Structure formats: C-alpha cells, structure tokens
Amino acid sequence: MTSGVRAQAETTGGHDTLTGIALKIVSVAVFVGMQTCIKAAGDVPAGQIVFFRSLFAIFPIIAFLAFKRQLATAFVTKRPFNHVARGIVGVGAMGLGFFALTRLPLPEAITLNYAQPLLVVVFSSIFLGETIRVYRWSAVAVGLIGVLIISWPELTLLNSGEGLDDQEVLGVVAVLVAAAISAVAMLLVRNLVQTEKTATIVLWFSSTASVLSLLTLPFGWQSLTQMQAALLVLAGFCGGLGQILMTAAYRHAEASVVAPFEYTSMILGVVVGYFVFGDVTSLSTLVGGVIVVAAGIFIIWRERQLGLERTRTRKAALPQG
C-alpha cells in the first residue's frame, strides 16, 4: 500500500513538473510574440510602447484574477511606495529594452537581455551583501564574456566609419543598460515578495507603468496606423498572458527546473527573426549566446545543488526518533 502511494506521488510529481516546463515554454513563446509585435510596429517612441504594453497587459491579468475570485484583494497593499519605486525602475528598463528592440535584430535583442540574471548575481553581492562564491563569480565572468562577443561587432562600428549602423550601437547600449536596470528591479521584487502576493506586484507594476509612461507624451508620441495600434494592443495582451503563464509554471515545478527553459527564447528569436524580419543571425550572436546560456544554466544548477545541500543539512539536524 505504501509503495503504491509513493509511486502515485512520484507520478503526480513528474506530471506537475512536465506541466510546469510546458507552461514555461508557452510563456516564453508568448513573450517572444510580444517582442515580435513591438518590432513589427516599427519605429514607435519607447514611452508610447510602454504605455500600450502596460495598460493592455492589465486586462488578461484582471480576467484571470476574477476567474480565480482573487480580484477583490489583488490591489490591497501596505507598501505602496515600494511598488511605485519598483514601477519607476521597471519602466526605465522596459523603455530602454523596447528602444533596443526597434533598432536591433530580434535574436540579438533577446540574447543580450540574458545579461540580466548574471547582473542580478553581481548586484545581490553589492547591494544585499549576499555571499557569492567562486563558482558563481566564474559563471558571471564567463557569461559577460559571451555578452561582449555578441555586442562587439556593433560596438566596434563606432570606430569603423560606418555611420549607417549608429542606431544598432545605440540599441546594444540600450539593451545592456536595460538589463542592468532590470536586475535592480529584480532585487526590489525580491524584497516585495516577502510580504506581497504575486498578483499584487504584477497589477501595481502594470498600473504604475501605465501612468508613468504617460509622462513621456510631451517627448513626441506619434499618430499610429491601425496596424501599429493593433500590434501594440496585442503586445500588451501577450505581456499579461505571458505573466500569468510564467507564474503558473513556477507553481507547478521548482524554479531551478523551470528557469533554464527561459533560454528557448533564443531559438524562437532566431526562427522568428529569420522568417518574419529576414534577420540572419551572426556567428558572434550564436557563439556568445551559447556561452551566456551555459553560464546562466550553471548558476541555476549551482543554486539547485546548494538548495539540496541546505535541505539535507536541515533534515540531518532534526531530532531522530
């Protein structure tokens, strides 16, 4: 009887893990769809893109919370200023990321953003005083070398005399600064999750970002064609839906299992970039991307090993009997 129950539990656990992985992959595909819509909309001011992305993301999130009967308390918080601070930082990262997306090939824009989890490790050490051991520092160093390999061809255009690609240089700089600011935003989220529900954090961020992005109106919003407006509205819905799917993925499986599947976005980015925008991925992007992905997966694997060690230590410390 006991062995049957154990077998059933193992089967259910395996099923949950596969569900979590599937949800993560679908969420990544939806987010790539969001980025594709934004890039297809053309040269739209970054603040205007942030507004559409933030405002229309709220609708699927609210619908989901209403379905779960969690809407009544979703906005309730005792830390509004923390949410606003996270919103200000997040809007900066989002705006720069969207600016880069309109100026870089899709695969490069996606792959360069992988610098963010590496920078989270660095900033956790600097700002939170977390102990970072040699393994993780080594992985960060290797990952940043990968980022340099991806960005170097564009950055060296500054010295090549080819003025045609100055916008790509700006795109590379923007996406790397966005990754750094986004890493700071992740630290703020780490602080918020200690007391706030996921729905509260997401709704406060989307609402704050919608309001803050309106402040960019005087800096040159433009009239949109029907196609541009439709693409940006769809990008917003994809953003909200992707957030729901990603949250559900982490509920079904451990973060260390699900997180590496974030890197499937590089494959999707290469495919969509080629077939939709005619972007041919450079060798430097592929090589650098593989290095960055390997570094990220190593950090995730290392975190999992440390987590297992801590669990074994706690169990060993429990009184036996």
Backbone hydrogen bonds, N-H to C=O, Kabsch-Sander energy under -0.5 kcal/mol:
donor,donor_aa,acceptor,acceptor_aa,energy
5,V,1,M,-2.3
6,R,2,T,-2.6
7,A,3,S,-2.5
8,Q,4,G,-2.4
9,A,5,V,-2.6
10,E,6,R,-2.6
11,T,7,A,-2.4
12,T,8,Q,-2.7
13,G,9,A,-2.9
14,G,10,E,-2.5
15,H,11,T,-2.4
16,D,12,T,-2.6
17,T,13,G,-2.3
18,L,14,G,-2.4
19,T,15,H,-2.3
20,G,16,D,-2.6
21,I,17,T,-2.5
22,A,18,L,-2.6
23,L,19,T,-2.7
24,K,20,G,-2.1
25,I,21,I,-2.5
26,V,22,A,-2.4
27,S,23,L,-2.5
28,V,24,K,-2.5
29,A,25,I,-2.3
30,V,26,V,-2.3
31,F,27,S,-2.4
32,V,28,V,-2.4
33,G,29,A,-2.1
34,M,30,V,-2.1
35,Q,31,F,-2.4
36,T,32,V,-2.5
37,C,33,G,-2.3
38,I,34,M,-2.1
39,K,35,Q,-2.5
40,A,36,T,-2.7
41,A,37,C,-1.4
42,G,39,K,-1.2
44,V,42,G,-1.8
49,I,45,P,-1.9
50,V,46,A,-2.5
51,F,47,G,-1.8
52,F,48,Q,-1.9
53,R,49,I,-3.0
54,S,50,V,-2.6
55,L,51,F,-2.9
56,F,52,F,-1.9
58,I,54,S,-0.8
58,I,55,L,-0.9
61,I,57,A,-1.2
62,I,58,I,-2.9
63,A,59,F,-2.4
64,F,60,P,-2.2
65,L,61,I,-2.4
66,A,62,I,-2.6
67,F,63,A,-2.1
68,K,64,F,-1.9
69,R,66,A,-0.8
70,Q,65,L,-3.1
71,L,65,L,-0.7
74,A,71,L,-1.0
75,F,71,L,-0.5
76,V,73,T,-0.8
83,H,79,R,-1.7
84,V,80,P,-2.3
85,A,81,F,-2.3
86,R,82,N,-2.3
87,G,83,H,-2.2
88,I,84,V,-2.6
89,V,85,A,-2.1
90,G,86,R,-2.6
91,V,87,G,-2.6
92,G,88,I,-1.7
93,A,89,V,-2.0
94,M,90,G,-2.8
95,G,91,V,-3.0
96,L,92,G,-2.0
97,G,93,A,-2.3
98,F,94,M,-2.6
99,F,95,G,-2.2
100,A,96,L,-2.4
101,L,97,G,-2.0
102,T,98,F,-1.5
103,R,100,A,-1.5
104,L,100,A,-1.3
109,A,105,P,-2.3
110,I,106,L,-2.3
111,T,107,P,-2.6
112,L,108,E,-2.7
113,N,109,A,-0.8
114,Y,111,T,-1.7
115,A,112,L,-1.7
116,Q,113,N,-1.8
118,L,114,Y,-0.7
119,L,115,A,-2.3
120,V,116,Q,-2.0
121,V,117,P,-1.2
122,V,118,L,-1.4
123,F,119,L,-3.1
124,S,120,V,-2.2
125,S,121,V,-1.4
126,I,122,V,-2.0
127,F,123,F,-3.2
128,L,123,F,-0.8
128,L,124,S,-0.9
129,G,125,S,-0.5
130,E,124,S,-2.1
132,I,130,E,-0.7
133,R,131,T,-0.6
137,W,133,R,-2.1
138,S,134,V,-2.5
139,A,135,Y,-2.1
140,V,136,R,-2.6
141,A,137,W,-2.4
142,V,138,S,-2.4
143,G,139,A,-2.7
144,L,140,V,-2.5
145,I,141,A,-1.5
146,G,142,V,-1.8
147,V,143,G,-1.9
148,L,144,L,-2.1
149,I,145,I,-2.2
150,I,146,G,-1.9
151,S,147,V,-2.3
152,W,148,L,-2.2
154,E,151,S,-0.6
155,L,151,S,-2.6
156,T,152,W,-2.7
157,L,154,E,-1.2
158,L,155,L,-1.5
159,N,156,T,-1.6
160,S,157,L,-0.9
161,G,157,L,-0.6
162,E,157,L,-0.6
163,G,161,G,-1.2
165,D,162,E,-1.2
166,D,163,G,-1.6
168,E,165,D,-0.6
169,V,165,D,-1.6
170,L,166,D,-2.3
171,G,167,Q,-2.0
172,V,168,E,-2.5
173,V,169,V,-2.4
174,A,170,L,-2.7
175,V,171,G,-2.4
176,L,172,V,-1.9
177,V,173,V,-2.4
178,A,174,A,-2.6
179,A,175,V,-2.0
180,A,176,L,-1.8
181,I,177,V,-2.7
182,S,178,A,-2.8
183,A,179,A,-1.7
184,V,180,A,-1.5
185,A,181,I,-2.1
186,M,182,S,-2.1
187,L,183,A,-1.5
188,L,184,V,-1.8
189,V,185,A,-2.2
190,R,186,M,-2.4
191,N,187,L,-1.5
192,L,188,L,-1.9
193,V,189,V,-2.7
194,Q,191,N,-0.8
195,T,192,L,-1.8
196,E,192,L,-2.7
201,I,197,K,-2.1
202,V,198,T,-2.6
203,L,199,A,-2.6
204,W,200,T,-2.3
205,F,201,I,-2.2
206,S,202,V,-2.6
207,S,203,L,-2.4
208,T,204,W,-2.7
209,A,205,F,-3.0
210,S,206,S,-2.0
211,V,207,S,-1.9
212,L,208,T,-2.9
213,S,209,A,-2.4
214,L,210,S,-0.8
214,L,211,V,-0.7
215,L,211,V,-0.5
215,L,212,L,-1.4
216,T,213,S,-1.6
217,L,214,L,-1.7
219,F,216,T,-1.7
220,G,217,L,-1.3
221,W,217,L,-1.2
229,A,225,T,-2.6
230,A,226,Q,-2.4
231,L,227,M,-2.4
232,L,228,Q,-2.3
233,V,229,A,-2.4
234,L,230,A,-2.4
235,A,231,L,-2.1
236,G,232,L,-2.0
237,F,233,V,-2.2
238,C,234,L,-2.6
239,G,235,A,-2.2
240,G,236,G,-2.2
241,L,237,F,-2.8
242,G,238,C,-2.9
243,Q,239,G,-1.8
244,I,240,G,-1.9
245,L,241,L,-2.5
246,M,242,G,-2.5
247,T,243,Q,-2.3
248,A,244,I,-2.3
249,A,245,L,-2.1
250,Y,246,M,-1.7
251,R,247,T,-0.8
251,R,248,A,-0.6
252,H,248,A,-1.2
253,A,249,A,-1.4
257,V,254,E,-1.0
258,V,254,E,-2.2
259,A,255,A,-3.1
261,F,258,V,-1.8
262,E,259,A,-2.3
263,Y,260,P,-1.7
264,T,261,F,-1.4
265,S,262,E,-1.6
266,M,263,Y,-1.4
267,I,263,Y,-0.6
268,L,264,T,-2.3
269,G,265,S,-2.7
270,V,266,M,-2.1
271,V,267,I,-2.3
272,V,268,L,-3.1
273,G,269,G,-2.5
274,Y,270,V,-1.8
275,F,271,V,-2.5
276,V,272,V,-2.7
277,F,272,V,-0.8
277,F,273,G,-0.8
278,G,274,Y,-0.7
279,D,273,G,-3.1
280,V,278,G,-0.5
281,T,279,D,-0.7
286,L,282,S,-1.9
287,V,283,L,-2.9
288,G,284,S,-2.6
289,G,285,T,-2.4
290,V,286,L,-2.2
291,I,287,V,-1.9
292,V,288,G,-2.6
293,V,289,G,-2.8
294,A,290,V,-2.5
295,A,291,I,-2.2
296,G,292,V,-2.5
297,I,293,V,-2.8
298,F,294,A,-2.1
299,I,295,A,-2.0
300,I,296,G,-2.2
301,W,297,I,-2.8
302,R,298,F,-2.8
303,E,299,I,-2.4
304,R,300,I,-2.0
305,Q,301,W,-2.4
306,L,302,R,-2.5
307,G,303,E,-2.3
308,L,304,R,-2.4
309,E,305,Q,-2.3
310,R,306,L,-2.4
311,T,307,G,-2.1
312,R,308,L,-2.4
313,T,309,E,-2.3
314,R,310,R,-2.3
315,K,311,T,-2.3
316,A,312,R,-2.4
317,A,313,T,-1.5
318,L,314,R,-0.8
318,L,315,K,-0.8
